Amino acid sequence: MTPLAFLVVVGAMQGALLAALLLLLLVNRARTRRGRALAGSGAARIQRAMQDWLLGSGSLEALLAALREAPSETAVEQVVLALATRINAEKRPAFVAALRREFWVRDILSYGMAFRWTSRLRAARLLGALGLPEDEARVKRLMADPHPAVRAAVTPAIGRVGTASMIAHVLERKPLQPSVVRQLQRSVLLQSAAAVVPVLRGLLPTESRPAHLTSLIDLAVGTRDPSLLPLAAAHATHPDREVRAAAARALAQWFHPEAPVRLQQLLADPEPAVRAVAARGLGMLAVAEAAPALARALQDSQWWVRFRSALALALLGDVGRAVLREVSDSQDRYAADMARMISGLPPGALRELAEA
């Protein structure tokens, strides 16, 4: 073969490859457009059937048929959206029960053990919307999924399962989860406070691991349950500083004669973070008797402690304001600057900063 013929063959092959690539791009573009069109028409049909059913002019069977005929991604999206925003508590049980009998729903829920994480994600999203107490094993498995997105998607199912063993399982692993998953779990657990409080009541006195105990105390404070606050406050002398700080936050919510005493003790804690939380708590509880201790805390070496102490004094009313005026003229420059700064803030700003 001559060099010219060889170049012609190579050029022809490259041209054929380029043509095949262009054809592939065109086909893929057409498929994408068709998929979008199908998803759009499917979503529109589902929404119309949903509206008719909710208004009483359509049947649940018609809605199920619309979901059956739509692409599975669209159906899942519409089910999750509807259960989150449109379907009330009265209609929810019938809708969930009917969906759980659908073949496409059972098929997607079986993806919980699929190799591809996107398939497991679809199962997790649907389970988060349709979860029932009998799904506990499924939810636990997906809560341990290697992909954080799957764990986040299945989190709403925790409250729907609602068993004590499910909640205890989540609380055991919550400190080890990524930040986003932890926040989602906290939100779901607080929404299910009636089931969570008895579990916390049993765990708070016995848990000793710092990270786990801090997480439990934080959740107990979030529930604002009166029976949990003394159990959380009892850890104010724990060796770990994070636990002591969490206990100080609990004390700030505990309207009991012991709370101010313990907070004043924590105001002398060796850790600045604990002292700052204790100062905040004394201000939130408006403990006028703590004014001298808070005045001394204005001389703390840590800016954050001085800031929290000055805010607390401002919240004590006339007693605290008098201390701030006195400290404003003191020889301690750092304390005087902090007292003057806080004294110049309006009441609304003080309250907002104190609660932050």
C-alpha positions as CSV (number, residue, x, y, z in Angstrom):
1,M,0.0,0.0,0.0
2,T,1.4,3.4,-1.0
3,P,1.7,6.1,1.6
4,L,-1.1,8.1,-0.1
5,A,-3.5,5.1,0.0
6,F,-2.6,4.6,3.7
7,L,-3.4,8.2,4.4
8,V,-6.7,7.9,2.5
9,V,-7.7,4.8,4.6
10,V,-6.8,6.5,7.9
11,G,-8.7,9.7,6.9
12,A,-11.8,7.6,6.0
13,M,-11.7,5.7,9.3
14,Q,-11.4,9.0,11.2
15,G,-14.3,10.4,9.2
16,A,-16.4,7.4,10.0
17,L,-15.6,7.6,13.7
18,L,-16.4,11.3,13.7
19,A,-19.7,10.7,11.9
20,A,-20.6,7.9,14.4
21,L,-19.8,10.2,17.3
22,L,-22.0,13.0,15.9
23,L,-24.8,10.4,15.3
24,L,-24.4,9.2,18.9
25,L,-24.6,12.8,20.2
26,L,-27.7,13.5,18.1
27,V,-29.4,10.3,19.3
28,N,-28.6,11.0,22.9
29,R,-29.9,14.5,22.6
30,A,-33.2,13.2,21.1
31,R,-33.5,10.6,23.9
32,T,-32.9,13.3,26.5
33,R,-35.6,15.6,25.0
34,R,-38.0,12.7,24.7
35,G,-37.3,11.7,28.3
36,R,-37.9,15.3,29.5
37,A,-41.1,15.5,27.5
38,L,-42.4,12.2,29.0
39,A,-41.4,13.3,32.5
40,G,-43.2,16.7,32.0
41,S,-46.4,15.1,30.6
42,G,-46.3,12.4,33.3
43,A,-45.9,15.0,36.1
44,A,-48.7,17.1,34.6
45,R,-51.0,14.1,34.4
46,I,-50.2,13.0,38.0
47,Q,-50.8,16.6,39.3
48,R,-54.2,16.8,37.6
49,A,-55.2,13.4,39.0
50,M,-53.9,14.4,42.4
51,Q,-55.9,17.6,42.4
52,D,-59.1,15.8,41.3
53,W,-58.7,13.2,44.1
54,L,-58.0,15.8,46.7
55,L,-61.0,17.8,45.6
56,G,-63.3,14.8,45.5
57,S,-63.9,14.9,41.8
58,G,-61.5,12.1,40.9
59,S,-60.6,8.7,42.2
60,L,-57.6,7.3,43.9
61,E,-57.4,4.6,41.3
62,A,-57.0,7.2,38.5
63,L,-54.2,8.8,40.5
64,L,-52.5,5.4,40.9
65,A,-52.9,4.8,37.2
66,A,-51.2,8.1,36.4
67,L,-48.3,7.2,38.7
68,R,-48.0,3.8,37.0
69,E,-47.7,5.2,33.5
70,A,-45.2,7.9,34.4
71,P,-41.4,7.2,34.3
72,S,-40.3,5.9,37.7
73,E,-38.2,8.9,38.5
74,T,-41.1,11.2,37.9
75,A,-43.5,9.0,39.9
76,V,-41.1,9.0,42.9
77,E,-40.6,12.7,42.7
78,Q,-44.4,13.4,42.6
79,V,-45.1,11.0,45.5
80,V,-42.4,12.5,47.7
81,L,-43.6,16.0,46.9
82,A,-47.3,15.2,47.4
83,L,-46.8,13.6,50.8
84,A,-44.6,16.4,52.0
85,T,-46.8,19.3,50.9
86,R,-50.3,18.4,49.6
87,I,-51.7,15.3,51.2
88,N,-53.2,15.9,54.7
89,A,-53.1,13.5,57.7
90,E,-56.7,12.3,56.9
91,K,-55.9,11.1,53.4
92,R,-52.3,10.0,53.9
93,P,-53.0,6.4,55.3
94,A,-55.2,5.4,52.4
95,F,-52.7,6.9,49.8
96,V,-49.7,5.1,51.5
97,A,-51.6,1.8,51.8
98,A,-52.6,1.9,48.1
99,L,-49.1,2.8,47.0
100,R,-47.5,0.0,49.0
101,R,-49.6,-2.5,47.0
102,E,-48.3,-1.1,43.7
103,F,-45.8,-3.3,41.8
104,W,-43.6,-0.4,40.8
105,V,-43.3,0.8,44.4
106,R,-42.4,-2.7,45.7
107,D,-39.8,-2.9,42.9
108,I,-38.2,0.4,43.7
109,L,-38.1,-0.4,47.5
110,S,-36.3,-3.6,46.6
111,Y,-33.4,-1.5,45.3
112,G,-32.2,-1.0,48.9
113,M,-29.5,-3.6,48.3
114,A,-28.7,-2.6,44.7
115,F,-25.0,-2.2,43.6
116,R,-25.5,1.3,42.2
117,W,-25.9,4.0,44.8
118,T,-28.3,6.0,42.6
119,S,-30.7,3.0,42.7
120,R,-30.4,2.8,46.5
121,L,-31.0,6.5,46.7
122,R,-34.3,6.1,44.8
123,A,-35.3,3.4,47.3
124,A,-34.3,5.6,50.2
125,R,-36.3,8.6,48.9
126,L,-39.4,6.5,48.5
127,L,-39.0,4.8,51.8
128,G,-38.5,8.2,53.5
129,A,-42.0,9.1,52.2
130,L,-43.8,5.8,52.6
131,G,-42.0,4.2,55.6
132,L,-44.0,2.1,58.0
133,P,-43.1,0.4,61.3
134,E,-42.5,-2.9,59.5
135,D,-39.8,-1.2,57.4
136,E,-37.4,-1.0,60.4
137,A,-34.9,-3.5,59.0
138,R,-34.9,-1.7,55.6
139,V,-34.4,1.7,57.2
140,K,-31.5,0.5,59.4
141,R,-29.8,-1.0,56.4
142,L,-30.0,2.2,54.4
143,M,-29.0,4.3,57.4
144,A,-25.7,2.4,57.2
145,D,-25.3,2.9,53.5
146,P,-21.7,3.9,52.3
147,H,-23.1,7.0,50.5
148,P,-24.2,9.9,52.7
149,A,-26.8,11.0,50.2
150,V,-28.7,7.7,50.7
151,R,-28.5,8.1,54.5
152,A,-29.9,11.6,54.2
153,A,-32.7,10.5,51.9
154,V,-33.9,7.8,54.2
155,T,-33.8,9.9,57.3
156,P,-37.5,11.0,57.2
157,A,-38.4,7.3,57.6
158,I,-37.0,7.3,61.1
159,G,-40.1,9.1,62.4
160,R,-42.4,7.1,60.3
161,V,-41.1,3.8,61.8
162,G,-41.0,5.4,65.2
163,T,-40.2,2.3,67.3
164,A,-38.0,2.5,70.4
165,S,-35.4,0.2,68.8
166,M,-35.3,2.3,65.7
167,I,-34.7,5.5,67.7
168,A,-32.1,3.9,69.9
169,H,-30.3,2.6,66.8
170,V,-30.2,6.1,65.3
171,L,-29.0,7.7,68.5
172,E,-26.2,5.2,68.8
173,R,-24.8,6.1,65.4
174,K,-25.8,9.7,65.1
175,P,-22.5,11.2,66.4
176,L,-20.6,9.2,63.7
177,Q,-22.7,10.6,60.8
178,P,-21.6,13.5,58.5
179,S,-22.8,16.9,59.7
180,V,-25.6,17.2,57.2
181,V,-27.0,13.8,58.1
182,R,-26.7,14.6,61.8
183,Q,-28.7,17.8,61.4
184,L,-31.4,16.0,59.3
185,Q,-31.7,13.3,61.9
186,R,-31.9,15.8,64.8
187,S,-34.8,17.6,63.0
188,V,-36.7,14.3,62.4
189,L,-36.1,13.1,66.0
190,L,-37.4,16.4,67.4
191,Q,-40.5,16.1,65.3
192,S,-41.0,12.7,66.8
193,A,-40.4,13.9,70.4
194,A,-43.2,11.8,71.9
195,A,-41.3,8.6,70.9
196,V,-37.8,10.0,71.5
197,V,-38.3,11.2,75.1
198,P,-38.7,7.8,76.7
199,V,-35.6,6.5,74.9
200,L,-33.6,9.5,76.0
201,R,-34.9,9.1,79.6
202,G,-33.3,5.7,79.6
203,L,-30.0,6.6,77.9
204,L,-29.0,9.9,79.6
205,P,-28.2,8.5,83.0
206,T,-26.2,5.6,81.6
207,E,-24.3,7.0,78.6
208,S,-20.6,7.8,79.3
209,R,-19.0,8.3,75.9
210,P,-18.4,12.1,75.4
211,A,-19.5,12.4,71.8
212,H,-22.6,10.3,72.3
213,L,-23.5,12.0,75.6
214,T,-23.2,15.5,74.1
215,S,-25.5,14.4,71.2
216,L,-28.1,13.1,73.7
217,I,-28.0,16.2,75.8
218,D,-28.3,18.4,72.8
219,L,-31.4,16.5,71.7
220,A,-32.8,16.6,75.2
221,V,-32.5,20.4,75.2
222,G,-34.2,20.5,71.8
223,T,-37.2,18.6,73.0
224,R,-37.7,21.0,76.0
225,D,-39.2,18.1,77.9
226,P,-39.1,18.9,81.7
227,S,-38.3,15.4,82.7
228,L,-35.1,15.3,80.6
229,L,-33.5,18.6,81.7
230,P,-32.4,17.5,85.1
231,L,-31.0,14.3,83.6
232,A,-29.0,16.4,81.2
233,A,-28.0,19.0,83.8
234,A,-26.6,16.2,86.0
235,H,-23.6,15.9,83.7
236,A,-22.3,19.4,84.5
237,T,-19.3,17.9,86.3
238,H,-18.4,15.5,83.5
239,P,-14.6,15.3,82.7
240,D,-15.2,16.2,79.0
241,R,-15.6,19.9,78.3
242,E,-18.1,19.4,75.4
243,V,-20.4,17.5,77.8
244,R,-20.1,20.2,80.4
245,A,-20.9,22.9,77.8
246,A,-23.9,20.8,76.7
247,A,-25.0,20.4,80.3
248,A,-24.8,24.2,80.7
249,R,-27.1,24.7,77.8
250,A,-29.6,22.3,79.5
251,L,-29.3,24.3,82.7
252,A,-30.2,27.5,80.9
253,Q,-33.6,25.8,80.0
254,W,-34.1,24.3,83.4
255,F,-36.3,26.6,85.6
256,H,-35.2,25.1,88.9
257,P,-33.5,26.6,92.0
258,E,-30.4,24.4,91.4
259,A,-29.8,25.7,87.9
260,P,-28.4,29.2,88.8
261,V,-26.1,27.6,91.4
262,R,-24.7,25.1,88.9
263,L,-24.3,27.8,86.2
264,Q,-22.3,30.0,88.6
265,Q,-20.1,27.1,89.3
266,L,-19.5,26.5,85.6
267,L,-18.7,30.2,85.2
268,A,-15.4,29.3,87.0
269,D,-14.8,26.3,84.7
270,P,-11.2,25.9,83.4
271,E,-12.5,25.7,79.8
272,P,-13.4,29.1,78.1
273,A,-16.2,27.5,76.0
274,V,-17.9,26.2,79.2
275,R,-17.6,29.6,80.9
276,A,-19.1,31.4,77.9
277,V,-22.1,29.0,77.8
278,A,-22.6,29.4,81.6
279,A,-22.6,33.2,81.3
280,R,-25.2,33.0,78.5
281,G,-27.4,30.7,80.7
282,L,-27.3,33.1,83.6
283,G,-28.4,35.9,81.4
284,M,-31.2,33.8,79.8
285,L,-32.5,32.9,83.3
286,A,-32.1,36.5,84.5
287,V,-30.2,35.5,87.7
288,A,-29.8,38.8,89.4
289,E,-27.7,37.2,92.2
290,A,-25.1,36.3,89.6
291,A,-24.2,39.9,88.8
292,P,-21.0,39.9,91.0
293,A,-19.8,36.7,89.4
294,L,-20.6,38.1,85.9
295,A,-18.7,41.3,86.7
296,R,-15.6,39.3,87.6
297,A,-16.0,37.3,84.3
298,L,-15.7,40.6,82.4
299,Q,-12.0,40.4,83.3
300,D,-11.7,37.0,81.7
301,S,-8.7,36.5,79.4
302,Q,-11.0,35.2,76.6
303,W,-13.0,37.7,74.5
304,W,-15.9,35.3,74.0
305,V,-16.4,34.9,77.8
306,R,-16.3,38.7,78.4
307,F,-18.8,39.2,75.6
308,R,-21.2,36.6,76.9
309,S,-20.9,37.9,80.5
310,A,-21.6,41.5,79.4
311,L,-24.6,40.4,77.4
312,A,-25.8,38.5,80.5
313,L,-25.4,41.5,82.7
314,A,-27.4,43.6,80.2
315,L,-30.3,41.1,80.4
316,L,-30.4,41.4,84.2
317,G,-32.1,44.8,84.0
318,D,-31.1,47.7,86.3
319,V,-28.8,45.5,88.4
320,G,-26.8,44.4,85.4
321,R,-26.8,47.8,83.8
322,A,-25.4,49.4,86.9
323,V,-22.5,46.9,86.9
324,L,-21.8,47.7,83.2
325,R,-21.7,51.4,83.9
326,E,-19.3,50.9,86.8
327,V,-17.1,48.6,84.8
328,S,-17.1,51.1,81.9
329,D,-14.9,53.4,84.0
330,S,-12.6,50.7,85.4
331,Q,-8.8,50.5,84.8
332,D,-9.2,47.1,83.0
333,R,-9.2,48.3,79.4
334,Y,-10.6,45.1,78.0
335,A,-13.5,44.9,80.5
336,A,-14.3,48.6,80.1
337,D,-14.4,48.3,76.3
338,M,-16.7,45.4,76.4
339,A,-19.0,47.0,79.0
340,R,-19.2,50.2,76.8
341,M,-19.9,48.2,73.6
342,I,-22.8,46.2,75.2
343,S,-24.2,49.2,77.0
344,G,-24.7,51.0,73.6
345,L,-26.8,48.2,72.1
346,P,-30.6,48.6,71.9
347,P,-32.8,46.0,73.7
348,G,-33.8,44.1,70.6
349,A,-30.2,43.6,69.5
350,L,-29.2,42.4,73.0
351,R,-31.9,39.8,73.0
352,E,-31.0,38.6,69.5
353,L,-27.3,38.3,70.4
354,A,-28.0,36.6,73.7
355,E,-30.2,33.9,72.0
356,A,-27.7,33.3,69.1
